[in-house]
Amino acid sequence: MDLHTYLRALRQRWWVVLATVMVALGLAGFVTVRATPQYASSVTFFVTSSGQGMTDAYQGSLFLQQRVKSYVDLLSSDRLAQTVAAEERVGLTADEVRSRVSARVEADTVLLSATVTDTDQARALRLTEALAAHFVKLVHSIETPPGAKEPPIKIEVVGGPRVNAEPVSPRPVRNLVLAGVFGLVLGAALSVLRGLTDTTFRDGETLQEATSAPLLGSIPYDGHARSNPLIVGTAAQTARAEAMRKLRTNLRFVDAQEPARVIAVTSAVQAEGKSTLACNLAITLAEAGWQVLLVDADLRRPRVAGYLGIGSGAGLTDVLIGEVAVEDVLQPWGDKSLLVLPGGSVPPNPSELLGSKAMADLLLSLRELTDIVIIDTPPLLAFTDGVVVAVQADGALLVARQGKTPSAQTAAAAQALHSVSARVLGCVLNMSKENKIDVEQYRAYRKGAPVERLLATRGEASPAADPVRVPPTDAVATTSADNTEELDRVPR
């Protein structure tokens, strides 16, 4: 992974970093508030020689530096702790005294420091005073040779005892800063790790790499899509609807010399939103003035009729087995620029029906009826139905859902299409949260911007220059004279 990949992982999962930092700060704050304040009292000793038997000053200094190290252990010894605990003013056992005392030697010096910590500020000072007095006596007793009156080493108190006015623990600012840094590092690590282990698509770039096909559209996630799957009415003025119009425009220019008139909309696995996308693509094309026919070829799980709110009786299955004529089951939708051929009854052999000569003949006849045929097919990896239909169409549109579809599965689906020489027009990243900023900008812009500026922002020509029209605000656009001219140029 390069730096760009790491930054992309952090950008896509910034909420993980934020959540981790907030949790770390919350835990640090909770622990800090719940912690009992600790006060520290300290005393500093100076170790010196009395001069007896030490004529060489340098050697004497080295001797003292070595000797003072043993006094660190002596300060926390049982003997000293028992002596200090015997004082009534201390009020602690020997073990409690020993647990509260710590000592250290200043590097390359003969200075020895002892620190006492306690939850009681006054008791910490009393304990330090008693410790200092008894330590000096203990060293004097230990270091005095038999028969001598004075020891060769003396201990003097040169600092303290003194107690800090503020608690040494907990330290709120330090705790919060450390927790924030820890949360930031942990959150970033989790985000990058998730990016390394996440095999789903997070952006259109990775989708293009997996499918070796151009990205024709990125449909933003819409929380209302489940209850409002179609981009009609108020939903026609959403960022999702605008993204569908961009997809419509891109489809027109995939191959201007050989435009696809029969398009199979498919996906690698189920629940990627291909059926909804097929319906909305058909609606968007019809709004632009094209005569569109939407065919539900997902015979194992037909969904188109339910989305469009039309009857789901006789349909494609019945046409293919010769029970009805296609003209008898076509249902107009909207302003009649869109015709729908529902799936009909669920057959026991969908693959055989879709790969039959009857299906091939049907597609030929449908070309004569309309300008564009959109076919909703089953997922490619679950059944062969999708491949069977795609190879008969002019091209396939491969849909992948952001954050759900494993890249390996979509790559396998694209390979399945290539293996039968099916033409892959491009891919679509569905339910994308990558372009959330674009969604917000679109909503803000819709509040008062004129249509000309909106078209310029999208990079499309004005209605006078381009016969593909942006539909009215709250209704399906009717076919105008300009659109009729455009339809006349469509090969039939």
C-alpha positions in Angstrom: 0.0 0.0 0.0 1.3 3.5 -0.9 0.7 6.7 1.0 -2.4 7.5 -1.1 -4.0 4.2 -0.1 -3.3 4.9 3.6 -4.8 8.4 3.4 -7.8 7.0 1.5 -8.4 4.4 4.2 -8.3 7.1 6.9 -10.6 9.4 4.9 -13.1 6.6 4.4 -13.1 5.5 8.0 -12.5 8.8 9.8 -15.4 8.0 12.1 -13.4 5.0 13.5 -10.6 7.4 14.4 -13.0 9.8 16.0 -14.9 7.1 17.9 -11.6 5.6 19.2 -10.4 9.0 20.4 -13.7 9.8 22.1 -13.7 6.4 23.8 -10.1 6.8 25.0 -10.9 10.3 26.3 -14.0 9.1 28.0 -12.2 6.2 29.8 -9.3 8.5 30.8 -11.8 11.1 32.2 -13.7 8.4 34.1 -10.5 6.9 35.6 -9.2 10.3 36.5 -12.4 11.3 38.2 -12.6 8.0 40.1 -9.0 8.0 41.2 -8.0 8.9 44.7 -5.7 11.9 44.9 -2.1 11.0 45.9 0.2 13.5 47.7 4.0 13.3 47.7 6.4 14.4 50.3 10.2 14.2 49.7 13.5 14.6 51.5 17.0 14.7 50.2 20.1 13.3 51.9 23.8 14.2 51.3 26.3 11.4 51.9 29.8 12.5 52.9 32.9 11.0 54.5 34.2 12.0 57.9 37.8 11.9 56.5 39.0 9.1 58.7 41.0 6.6 56.7 40.3 8.3 53.4 43.3 10.2 52.2 42.6 10.0 48.6 39.7 12.3 47.7 39.0 10.7 44.3 38.9 7.2 45.7 36.8 8.4 48.5 34.3 10.0 46.1 34.1 6.7 44.1 33.6 4.8 47.4 30.7 7.1 48.4 29.0 6.8 45.0 29.1 3.0 45.3 28.0 3.1 48.9 25.1 5.4 48.4 23.5 2.9 46.0 23.0 0.4 48.9 21.2 3.1 50.8 18.3 3.0 48.3 17.5 -0.5 49.4 18.0 0.5 53.0 15.3 3.1 52.8 12.7 0.5 51.8 14.1 -2.2 54.2 12.0 -4.0 56.8 14.2 -2.8 59.6 13.7 0.9 58.8 10.0 0.4 58.1 9.4 -1.3 61.5 11.3 1.5 63.3 9.2 4.2 61.5 5.9 2.3 62.1 6.6 2.1 65.8 6.0 5.9 66.0 2.5 6.6 67.2 2.1 9.6 64.9 2.7 7.6 61.8 -0.3 5.3 62.3 0.7 2.7 59.7 2.0 -0.9 59.7 5.5 -1.7 58.5 4.2 -3.1 55.3 2.2 0.0 54.6 5.2 2.2 55.3 7.4 0.2 53.0 4.8 0.4 50.2 4.7 4.2 50.4 8.4 4.8 50.2 10.5 5.1 47.1 14.2 6.2 46.8 16.6 7.1 44.1 20.2 8.3 43.6 21.0 11.3 41.5 23.4 10.1 38.7 27.1 10.6 39.5 26.4 12.3 42.8 26.2 11.4 46.4 22.7 12.8 46.7 19.9 10.4 47.8 16.2 11.3 47.6 13.3 9.6 49.3 9.7 10.2 48.3 6.6 9.2 50.3 3.2 9.1 48.7 -0.1 8.9 50.6 -3.7 9.8 50.1 -3.4 12.0 53.3 -1.3 15.1 52.7 -0.4 15.6 56.4 0.3 12.0 57.0 2.7 12.0 54.0 4.7 14.8 55.7 4.7 13.1 59.1 5.9 9.8 57.5 8.7 11.6 55.6 9.9 13.4 58.8 10.0 10.1 60.7 11.7 8.3 57.8 14.4 11.0 57.6 15.2 10.9 61.3 15.3 7.2 61.6 17.3 6.7 58.4 20.1 9.0 59.6 20.2 7.0 62.9 20.2 3.7 61.1 23.1 4.6 58.8 25.0 5.9 61.8 24.5 2.7 63.6 25.4 0.4 60.7 28.4 2.3 59.5 30.1 2.9 62.9 32.8 0.3 63.4 33.1 -1.6 66.7 35.0 0.5 69.3 34.6 3.7 67.2 32.5 6.7 68.2 31.9 8.1 64.7 31.3 6.3 61.4 33.4 7.0 58.3 30.3 8.0 56.4 27.8 10.7 57.4 24.2 11.3 56.2 22.8 14.8 56.3 19.4 16.1 55.4 19.9 18.9 52.8 16.4 19.2 51.4 13.0 18.8 53.0 11.0 17.2 54.3 8.4 19.0 52.3 5.0 18.0 50.9 3.6 19.1 47.5 0.5 21.3 47.8 -1.1 19.7 44.7 -1.7 16.0 44.2 0.9 14.2 42.1 -1.8 11.8 40.9 -4.0 11.8 39.0 -2.9 14.4 36.5 -6.0 15.2 34.4 -4.3 17.1 31.6 -1.6 14.6 31.1 -4.0 11.7 31.2 -6.3 13.3 28.6 -3.4 14.2 26.3 -2.0 10.7 26.5 -5.5 9.2 26.0 -6.1 11.4 23.0 -2.8 10.5 21.4 -3.4 6.8 22.1 -6.9 6.9 20.7 -5.7 8.7 17.6 -2.9 6.2 16.9 -5.1 3.2 17.7 -8.0 4.6 15.5 -5.6 5.2 12.6 -4.2 1.8 13.0 -7.6 0.2 13.0 -8.7 2.2 10.0 -5.7 1.2 8.0 -5.9 -2.5 9.2 -9.6 -2.5 8.2 -8.6 -1.1 4.8 -6.1 -3.9 4.3 -8.6 -6.6 5.3 -11.6 -5.1 3.6 -12.1 -6.7 0.3 -15.2 -4.8 -0.7 -15.3 -1.7 -2.9 -14.8 1.6 -1.2 -14.5 3.8 -4.3 -14.9 3.8 -8.1 -11.2 3.5 -8.7 -10.9 0.1 -7.2 -14.1 -1.0 -9.0 -12.6 0.0 -12.3 -9.4 -2.0 -11.5 -11.3 -5.1 -10.6 -13.6 -5.1 -13.6 -11.2 -3.6 -16.2 -14.2 -1.5 -17.3 -14.9 2.2 -17.2 -16.8 3.7 -14.3 -20.0 5.1 -15.8 -21.6 6.2 -12.6 -21.5 6.4 -8.8 -24.9 6.4 -7.3 -24.9 8.0 -3.8 -26.4 6.3 -0.8 -30.0 7.6 -0.1 -31.5 6.7 3.3 -35.0 7.1 1.8 -34.3 4.7 -1.1 -35.8 1.7 0.7 -39.2 3.4 1.1 -38.8 5.4 -2.1 -36.9 3.3 -4.5 -37.9 5.1 -7.7 -36.6 8.6 -8.6 -40.0 10.1 -9.3 -41.9 12.9 -7.6 -39.8 14.7 -5.0 -37.2 11.9 -5.3 -36.5 13.2 -8.9 -34.8 16.2 -7.4 -32.3 14.3 -5.2 -28.6 13.7 -5.7 -29.4 10.1 -6.4 -31.6 11.1 -9.4 -28.9 13.5 -10.6 -26.4 10.6 -10.5 -28.7 8.5 -12.6 -28.9 11.3 -15.2 -25.1 11.4 -15.3 -25.2 7.6 -15.8 -27.7 8.1 -18.7 -25.4 10.7 -20.3 -22.3 8.5 -19.9 -24.1 5.5 -21.5 -24.9 7.6 -24.6 -21.2 8.2 -25.1 -19.7 4.8 -24.3 -19.5 4.1 -28.0 -21.0 6.8 -30.2 -20.3 4.9 -33.3 -22.1 1.7 -32.1 -24.5 2.7 -29.3 -26.0 -0.1 -27.2 -29.7 -0.4 -27.6 -30.2 -3.6 -25.6 -28.5 -3.2 -22.2 -28.4 -6.0 -19.6 -28.1 -4.7 -16.0 -26.5 -7.3 -13.8 -24.3 -7.8 -10.7 -22.1 -10.4 -9.1 -24.3 -11.3 -6.2 -27.8 -10.3 -4.9 -28.7 -7.3 -2.8 -26.5 -4.9 -4.8 -29.4 -2.8 -6.0 -29.3 -3.8 -9.7 -33.1 -4.1 -10.0 -33.7 -0.7 -8.6 -31.0 0.7 -10.7 -32.5 -0.9 -13.8 -35.9 0.6 -13.1 -34.4 4.1 -12.4 -32.2 4.0 -15.5 -35.3 3.1 -17.6 -37.2 6.0 -16.0 -34.4 8.4 -16.6 -34.0 7.4 -20.3 -37.8 7.7 -20.8 -37.7 11.2 -19.2 -35.2 12.3 -21.8 -37.6 11.4 -24.5 -36.5 7.9 -25.5 -39.0 5.1 -26.0 -37.8 2.6 -23.4 -38.7 -1.0 -22.7 -37.8 -2.5 -19.3 -37.7 -6.3 -19.2 -37.6 -8.2 -16.0 -35.4 -11.2 -16.9 -34.7 -12.1 -13.3 -37.1 -15.0 -13.6 -36.0 -16.6 -10.3 -36.8 -13.5 -8.3 -38.7 -10.9 -10.4 -38.8 -7.5 -8.7 -39.5 -5.0 -11.4 -43.3 -5.2 -11.2 -43.3 -4.7 -7.5 -41.1 -1.6 -7.7 -43.2 0.0 -10.5 -46.5 -0.9 -8.9 -47.9 -2.8 -11.9 -49.5 -6.2 -12.3 -47.2 -9.2 -12.1 -49.5 -11.7 -13.9 -48.4 -12.9 -17.3 -45.0 -11.8 -18.4 -41.7 -12.8 -20.0 -42.0 -16.5 -19.0 -45.4 -16.7 -20.6 -44.1 -15.1 -23.8 -41.2 -17.5 -24.0 -43.3 -20.6 -23.6 -45.7 -19.3 -26.3 -48.8 -18.9 -24.1 -49.2 -15.1 -24.9 -48.0 -12.6 -27.4 -45.5 -10.0 -26.2 -47.9 -7.2 -27.2 -50.5 -8.5 -24.8 -48.3 -8.3 -21.7 -46.5 -5.1 -22.3 -47.6 -2.5 -19.7 -47.1 1.2 -20.1 -45.8 3.2 -17.2 -45.8 6.9 -16.6 -46.4 8.9 -19.8 -46.2 5.8 -22.0 -42.6 6.5 -23.0 -41.7 3.5 -20.8 -43.1 0.1 -21.4 -42.6 -2.8 -19.0 -42.4 -6.5 -19.6 -42.7 -8.1 -16.2 -41.2 -11.5 -15.3 -44.5 -13.3 -15.1 -44.6 -16.7 -13.4 -41.5 -18.3 -12.0 -40.4 -21.2 -14.3 -38.5 -24.3 -13.2 -35.9 -23.8 -15.9 -35.0 -20.1 -16.2 -31.6 -20.7 -17.8 -33.0 -22.8 -20.6 -35.8 -20.3 -21.3 -33.4 -17.3 -21.4 -31.0 -19.1 -23.6 -33.6 -20.3 -26.0 -34.3 -19.3 -29.6 -37.5 -17.8 -28.4 -35.6 -15.3 -26.3 -33.3 -14.4 -29.1 -36.2 -13.8 -31.4 -38.0 -11.8 -28.7 -35.0 -9.5 -28.3 -34.9 -8.9 -32.1 -38.6 -8.0 -32.1 -38.2 -5.7 -29.1 -35.6 -3.7 -31.0 -38.2 -2.8 -33.5 -40.7 -1.7 -30.8 -38.5 0.7 -28.9 -35.4 2.8 -28.9 -33.7 1.2 -25.9 -34.3 -2.1 -24.1 -33.1 -2.4 -20.4 -33.0 -5.9 -19.1 -32.8 -6.7 -15.4 -30.9 -10.0 -15.1 -30.1 -12.4 -12.2 -26.7 -12.1 -10.4 -23.9 -13.6 -12.5 -22.2 -15.8 -9.9 -25.3 -17.5 -8.5 -26.7 -18.7 -11.8 -25.9 -18.8 -15.5 -29.0 -16.8 -16.4 -27.2 -13.4 -16.3 -24.5 -14.5 -18.6 -27.0 -16.1 -21.0 -28.9 -12.8 -21.3 -25.8 -10.6 -21.4 -24.3 -12.4 -24.3 -27.5 -11.7 -26.3 -27.6 -8.0 -25.4 -25.6 -5.2 -27.0 -23.7 -4.7 -23.7 -23.8 -5.3 -20.0 -23.8 -2.8 -17.1 -22.1 -4.3 -14.0 -23.4 -3.0 -10.7 -21.4 -3.3 -7.4 -22.5 -2.0 -4.0 -20.0 0.0 -2.0 -18.9 -1.7 1.2 -20.7 -5.0 0.5 -19.5 -6.6 -2.7 -16.2 -8.4 -2.4 -13.8 -7.3 -5.1 -12.9 -10.9 -6.0 -16.6 -11.7 -6.7 -17.1 -8.7 -8.9 -13.8 -9.4 -10.7 -15.1 -13.0 -11.2 -18.4 -11.7 -12.6 -16.6 -9.4 -15.1 -14.4 -12.4 -16.1 -17.5 -14.5 -16.6 -18.8 -11.9 -19.1 -15.5 -11.6 -20.9 -15.2 -15.4 -21.2 -18.3 -15.5 -23.3 -17.3 -12.4 -25.3 -20.1 -10.4 -23.8 -19.6 -6.7 -24.1 -19.1 -4.9 -20.8 -20.2 -1.3 -21.3 -19.0 -0.3 -17.9 -19.5 -0.5 -14.1 -21.6 1.4 -11.6 -20.7 1.9 -7.9 -24.1 1.8 -6.1 -25.1 3.1 -2.7 -21.8 5.1 -2.6 -21.0 7.2 0.5 -17.8 8.4 -1.2 -19.5 11.4 -2.8 -21.3 12.6 0.3 -19.9 16.1 -0.1 -21.3 16.2 -3.6 -24.7 15.2 -2.2 -24.6 18.1 0.3 -23.5 20.6 -2.4 -26.3 19.4 -4.7 -28.9 19.9 -2.0 -27.6 23.4 -1.2 -27.5 24.3 -4.9 -31.0 23.1 -5.5 -32.4 25.7 -3.1 -32.2 28.6 -5.6 -29.9 28.0 -8.5 -31.2 28.4 -12.1 -31.3 25.4 -14.3 -28.5 26.8 -16.6 -26.1 27.0 -13.7 -27.1 23.5 -12.6 -26.4 22.1 -16.0 -23.1 23.9 -16.2 -22.0 22.5 -12.8 -22.8 19.0 -14.1 -20.7 19.6 -17.2 -23.7 19.1 -19.6 -25.0 21.3 -22.4 -28.0 23.4 -22.1 -31.4 22.1 -23.3 -31.1 24.1 -26.5 -27.8 22.4 -27.5 -28.6 18.8 -26.2 -31.8 17.0 -27.0 -31.4 14.9 -23.8 -33.4 17.0 -21.5 -33.4 17.3 -17.7 -36.9 16.3 -16.6 -39.3 18.8 -14.9 -39.2 19.2 -11.1 -42.1 17.0 -10.1 -43.4 15.1 -13.1 -42.2 12.8 -15.8 -41.2 14.9 -18.9 -43.3 14.6 -22.0 -41.7 14.1 -25.4 -41.0 17.4 -27.1 -40.3 18.2 -30.7 -36.6 18.3 -30.0 -36.9 14.8 -28.5 -38.8 13.6 -31.5 -35.9 14.7 -33.7 -33.5 12.8 -31.5 -35.6 9.7 -31.7 -35.6 9.9 -35.5 -31.8 9.7 -35.4 -31.9 6.5 -33.3 -31.2 3.4 -35.4 -34.1 1.0 -35.3 
